[in-house]
Amino acid sequence: MISFVDPLVTNYTVLDFRNEATALIKELLASRKIPIVVGGTNYYIESLLWKVLIGTEKDQHPDTVDRRAELEKLDSRELHRRLSQVDPAMAARLHPHDKRKLARSLQIFQETGVSHSKLLQQQREEEGGGPLGGPLKYPNPCILWLYAEKAVLDERLEQRVDAMLAAGLIEELQSFHRRYNEEWVASDTQDYQHGIFQSIGFKEFHQFLITEGKCTEEESSQFLEQGIEALKIATRRYARYQNKWIQNRFLRRPGPNIPPVYGLDVSDLSQWEEKVLEPAFQIVQSFCQGRPPATKPITPEPGPEGDKHSRRTCEVCDRIIIGDTEWKAHLGSKSHRFFLKRLQRLAASATQPGRGCPERGEWQRDEEKEEGPVEPAQPCL
């Protein structure tokens, strides 16, 4: 499944991927072949391993796309208000500004007559299900996780971006932007939340692309450098995100039927044969023969405690935070500390005659940096 979706398609979802990939897996199993899933977005891989998505009979029909598209035209507050009326449990779980998820929950209710939260609960209550969803879809899956040390991974990601640039990334972006994004630029309604446009590499170069031929060469070069730096930051951040997904959704997954995850250290490529290839071959061979591998799987660590759906409002930052873990991370974030210090200075200046209050425009949010391990996530099934 490589290069099988037209880049202009903006309504291709994880449900579409799951349905198409599941059909291929079924064909392979019928031919007594072992399906191997490599890559990529772990959310998509999870949709193949477990029953975690709610589909409807209408998901295969064109009118379903129109229904969701119509819902997404509404303001997020209106979507949240409507969802609160028909599915208050799901409305309490979702962020009021998460338009896509709000629209999806409303779509499911409209097409099934059953609330999204109730369908998810039924899924979790199936035999083999757990807090994160339903049971495994296939018996005895095996996950191989390739990871690297932080410094090594950062260097490789840097080199990867440089290689993409040398291979013509900018020219490809310019060509694609001129051909397919012209209408959005004219209406100033760029959409980086759907289809290929949400991929890393588009929104980072937005300013460079929309000012092509409309600014000085010096300004264009500056926008280009900013885009390249933003691309490298986004790539590193995505690697961190993928690593966290492996840890939280695979290694620490609560409930039964958790497949073993075997870690393969790819930090030193000179030791590829003995540290990666040979252990991987032995693990897969053992699984095919129905015996436990000599290599031991990663021991799952206990996940963070707390309510993942709790809802809090940070009065300092004027933000809604969902989840105990996210709340704790927010309180320790750079942006929260920045605004807290600003408020403390404001309070101090209010008690001193002659001191003026800072203008609102002076308040600039610093970008939050994600912390934590950054091994890449490339599991195989």
C-alpha positions in Angstrom: 0.0 0.0 0.0 2.4 2.6 -1.3 1.3 5.6 -3.4 -2.2 4.3 -3.7 -4.2 7.4 -2.7 -4.4 10.4 -5.0 -2.6 13.4 -3.3 -5.7 15.6 -3.8 -7.9 13.3 -1.8 -8.6 15.1 1.5 -11.2 12.8 3.0 -9.1 9.6 3.3 -9.2 8.5 7.0 -7.8 5.8 9.2 -11.1 4.0 8.7 -10.5 3.8 4.9 -6.9 2.6 5.6 -8.2 -0.1 8.0 -10.8 -1.3 5.6 -8.4 -1.6 2.7 -5.5 -3.0 4.7 -7.8 -5.6 6.4 -9.0 -6.8 3.0 -5.4 -7.3 1.9 -4.5 -9.1 5.2 -7.5 -11.4 4.7 -6.2 -12.3 1.2 -2.7 -13.0 2.5 -4.0 -15.2 5.4 -6.2 -17.1 3.0 -3.1 -17.8 0.9 -1.2 -19.0 4.0 1.1 -16.0 3.9 2.2 -13.9 6.8 1.1 -10.2 6.6 3.9 -7.8 7.5 3.0 -4.2 8.4 5.9 -1.8 8.2 5.9 1.9 9.1 4.7 4.5 9.8 1.8 6.0 11.7 1.3 3.9 14.8 -2.4 5.0 15.1 -3.0 3.3 11.8 -1.1 0.1 12.8 -3.1 0.0 16.1 -6.4 0.1 14.0 -5.2 -3.2 12.4 -4.2 -4.9 15.6 -7.1 -4.1 17.9 -10.8 -3.3 17.5 -10.4 0.4 18.4 -12.4 2.2 15.7 -16.1 2.7 15.3 -17.4 2.4 11.8 -20.8 2.6 10.3 -22.4 0.9 7.3 -22.5 4.3 5.6 -18.8 4.8 6.0 -18.4 3.1 2.6 -20.8 5.5 0.8 -20.0 8.9 -0.7 -22.8 10.7 1.2 -21.0 10.0 4.5 -18.1 12.2 3.4 -20.6 15.0 2.6 -22.3 14.6 6.0 -19.0 15.0 7.9 -17.8 17.8 5.7 -21.0 19.7 6.4 -20.6 19.2 10.1 -17.0 20.5 10.0 -18.3 23.7 8.5 -19.9 24.5 11.8 -18.1 26.4 14.6 -16.4 24.1 17.1 -18.5 25.5 19.9 -21.7 24.7 18.0 -20.5 21.2 17.4 -19.6 20.8 21.1 -23.1 22.1 22.0 -24.8 19.7 19.7 -22.7 16.8 20.9 -23.5 17.7 24.5 -27.2 17.3 23.8 -26.9 13.8 22.3 -23.8 12.4 23.9 -22.8 14.3 27.0 -20.2 11.6 28.0 -18.3 12.0 24.7 -18.6 15.8 24.8 -17.0 15.8 28.2 -14.1 13.8 26.9 -13.3 15.8 23.8 -11.7 19.2 23.7 -14.2 21.9 22.7 -11.9 23.0 19.9 -11.3 19.5 18.4 -13.6 20.1 15.4 -12.7 16.8 13.6 -13.4 14.5 16.6 -16.6 16.4 17.5 -17.9 16.1 14.0 -17.0 12.4 13.9 -18.9 11.7 17.1 -21.9 13.6 15.8 -21.7 11.7 12.5 -21.6 8.4 14.2 -24.7 9.3 16.3 -26.6 10.5 13.2 -25.9 7.4 11.2 -26.3 4.7 13.9 -28.8 6.3 16.3 -26.4 5.2 19.1 -24.1 7.6 21.0 -20.4 7.3 20.2 -19.5 6.8 23.9 -22.0 3.9 24.2 -20.5 2.1 21.1 -17.0 2.5 22.5 -18.1 1.1 25.9 -19.7 -1.9 24.1 -16.4 -2.4 22.3 -14.4 -2.3 25.5 -16.8 -4.8 27.2 -16.2 -7.5 24.5 -14.2 -10.5 25.6 -10.5 -9.6 25.5 -11.3 -5.9 25.5 -9.8 -3.3 27.8 -9.8 0.4 28.7 -8.3 1.5 25.3 -10.7 -0.5 23.1 -11.8 -3.9 22.0 -9.9 -7.2 21.7 -7.1 -8.1 19.4 -8.2 -8.9 15.8 -5.6 -11.5 15.1 -4.1 -14.2 17.3 -0.4 -14.2 18.1 0.8 -10.9 16.6 4.5 -10.0 16.9 5.8 -6.5 17.1 9.4 -5.6 16.3 10.4 -2.1 17.5 13.5 -0.4 16.0 14.8 2.3 18.3 18.0 4.4 18.6 19.7 6.6 21.2 18.5 10.2 21.3 21.6 11.8 20.0 21.9 9.2 17.2 18.3 9.6 16.2 18.5 13.4 16.1 21.5 13.3 13.8 19.8 10.9 11.5 16.7 13.0 11.3 18.8 16.0 10.5 20.6 14.1 7.7 17.2 12.8 6.5 15.8 16.3 6.0 19.0 17.5 4.3 18.8 14.5 1.9 15.2 15.3 1.1 16.2 18.9 0.4 19.0 17.8 -1.9 16.7 15.4 -3.7 14.4 18.3 -4.7 11.9 18.7 -1.9 11.5 22.5 -2.3 10.9 22.1 -6.1 8.3 19.4 -5.5 6.5 21.6 -2.9 6.5 24.6 -5.2 5.1 22.5 -8.1 2.4 20.9 -6.0 1.5 24.2 -4.4 1.2 26.0 -7.8 -0.9 23.2 -9.3 -3.3 22.3 -6.5 -3.3 24.9 -3.8 -3.9 28.0 -5.9 -7.6 28.3 -5.0 -7.0 28.0 -1.3 -4.3 30.7 -1.4 -6.6 33.1 -3.4 -9.3 32.7 -0.8 -6.9 32.7 2.2 -8.4 29.5 3.5 -5.5 27.1 3.6 -6.5 23.8 5.2 -3.6 21.9 6.8 -5.9 19.6 8.7 -7.0 17.2 5.9 -5.3 14.9 3.4 -1.7 15.3 2.4 -1.7 18.9 3.5 -1.5 17.8 7.1 1.7 15.9 6.4 5.0 17.3 7.7 6.5 19.6 5.1 3.5 21.6 3.9 2.5 23.9 6.6 6.1 24.5 7.6 6.8 26.2 4.2 3.5 28.0 4.1 5.0 31.5 4.3 7.6 30.7 1.7 5.1 29.2 -0.7 2.5 31.9 -0.6 5.0 34.7 -1.0 6.7 33.1 -4.1 7.4 35.9 -6.6 5.8 38.5 -4.2 8.8 39.4 -2.0 12.5 40.2 -2.3 15.0 37.5 -2.7 16.4 38.2 0.7 12.9 37.8 2.3 12.3 34.6 0.3 15.6 33.1 1.5 14.6 34.0 5.1 11.2 32.3 4.7 12.9 29.3 3.2 15.4 29.0 6.1 12.6 29.3 8.6 10.7 26.6 6.8 13.7 24.2 6.8 14.2 24.8 10.5 10.5 24.3 11.2 10.6 21.0 9.2 13.5 19.7 11.2 11.8 20.6 14.5 8.5 19.0 13.4 10.3 15.8 12.3 12.0 15.5 15.7 8.8 16.2 17.5 7.0 13.5 15.4 9.6 10.9 16.3 9.0 11.7 20.0 5.3 11.4 19.5 5.7 8.0 17.8 7.9 6.8 20.6 5.3 7.9 23.2 2.6 6.1 21.3 4.5 2.8 21.4 5.1 3.2 25.1 1.6 4.2 26.1 -0.5 2.2 23.6 1.6 -0.9 23.2 4.0 -1.4 26.1 1.7 0.0 28.8 -1.6 -1.0 27.3 -4.0 -2.0 30.1 -6.1 -5.1 29.8 -5.6 -8.6 28.4 -4.3 -9.7 25.0 -1.2 -7.6 24.8 1.2 -8.8 22.1 4.9 -9.0 22.9 7.1 -6.1 21.7 10.7 -6.9 20.9 13.2 -4.0 20.9 16.0 -3.9 18.4 18.7 -1.2 18.9 19.7 0.4 15.6 22.0 3.0 17.2 25.2 1.4 15.8 24.7 0.4 12.2 28.1 -1.3 12.1 26.4 -3.9 14.4 23.3 -4.3 12.3 23.8 -8.0 11.6 24.3 -9.1 15.2 22.0 -6.6 16.9 19.1 -6.3 14.5 19.0 -8.7 11.5 19.9 -11.9 13.3 17.7 -11.3 16.4 14.8 -10.3 14.2 15.1 -13.4 12.0 15.3 -15.6 15.0 12.2 -14.0 16.6 10.1 -14.3 13.4 11.3 -17.8 12.8 10.3 -18.9 16.4 6.9 -17.3 16.0 6.3 -19.2 12.7 7.3 -22.4 14.4 5.1 -21.8 17.4 7.8 -21.7 20.0 9.0 -18.8 22.2 12.0 -16.9 20.9 15.3 -16.8 22.8 15.1 -13.0 22.8 12.9 -11.7 25.6 10.3 -9.1 24.8 10.4 -5.7 26.5 8.9 -5.8 30.0 5.9 -3.5 30.1 6.3 -0.6 32.5 3.3 0.6 34.5 1.6 3.5 32.8 0.9 6.9 34.4 -2.0 6.9 36.8 -4.8 9.3 36.6 -7.9 10.1 34.6 -7.1 10.6 30.9 -10.4 12.3 30.3 -10.4 14.8 33.2 -11.1 18.4 32.2 -9.4 21.4 33.6 -9.1 25.1 32.6 -5.8 26.9 33.1 -6.8 30.4 34.1 -3.2 31.6 33.6 -3.0 30.5 30.0 -6.7 30.5 29.1 -6.5 26.9 27.9 -8.6 23.8 28.4 -6.6 20.7 29.3 -7.9 17.2 28.9 -6.3 14.4 31.1 -4.4 14.3 34.4 -1.1 13.5 32.7 -1.6 16.4 30.2 -2.5 18.7 33.1 0.7 17.9 34.9 2.8 18.3 31.8 1.1 21.7 31.1 1.9 23.0 34.6 5.6 22.2 34.0 5.6 23.5 30.4 7.7 26.5 29.3 4.6 28.4 28.1 2.8 28.1 31.4 5.8 29.2 33.4 6.2 32.1 31.0 2.7 33.4 31.5 2.8 32.7 35.2 5.9 35.0 35.5 4.1 37.6 33.4 1.2 37.6 35.8 3.5 37.8 38.8 5.2 40.8 37.3 1.9 42.4 36.5 0.7 41.9 40.0 3.9 43.4 41.4 3.7 46.4 39.1 0.1 47.1 40.1 1.3 47.7 43.7 4.0 50.2 42.6 2.9 53.8 41.6 4.0 54.9 38.1 4.4 51.4 36.8 2.3 50.7 33.7 0.7 47.5 32.7 2.2 45.6 29.8 0.3 45.7 26.6 -1.4 42.5 25.5 0.6 42.4 22.3 3.8 42.0 24.4 2.6 38.6 25.6 4.1 36.1 23.3 3.6 32.4 23.7 6.8 30.3 23.6 6.4 27.1 21.8 6.2 24.1 24.2 8.9 21.5 23.8 8.0 17.9 24.2 10.3 16.0 26.5 11.1 12.4 26.8 12.8 9.5 25.0 12.8 9.8 21.3 13.4 6.3 19.8 11.8 5.9 16.4 8.8 3.6 16.2 8.9 1.1 13.3 7.0 -1.9 14.5 6.3 -5.0 12.3 3.4 -7.3 12.6 
